[in-house]
Amino acid sequence: MSIWEALFGHPAIRNLPADQKQEVKRLLKKLVKIGELDDFLSLQPGGPFNVRCHHTGAREIGKRLDQIGGLELMDAARSHVKRKLKPVMAEHLDYCWQDIGDWQP
């Protein structure tokens, strides 16, 4: 992340129309909360985790981000998670988002 992005936000988010930018900010906030409370991966399925042990709410957010801005926006969200929750959680998110759009862990 460059100093420019740290000050003004990732271009994939910054360049969105106002209504989409607000939606993305809300989704990012929710994504961080999921990471803080549940993690993006689990050792066993059940509750908010699907049969692959991926958090279903985080996957839905990933799908919506892909619809709005594709891989670039998903990558911006991953950077946000990494900055807020540390690199290990960003790696968990990588695996949680497998098979969404063009995402590759």
PyMOL commands that set and color helices and strands:
alter all, ss='L'
color gray80, all
select helices_A, chain A and resi 3-8+11-14+18-37+56-85+87-96
alter helices_A, ss='H'
color red, helices_A
deselect
rebuild
show_as cartoon
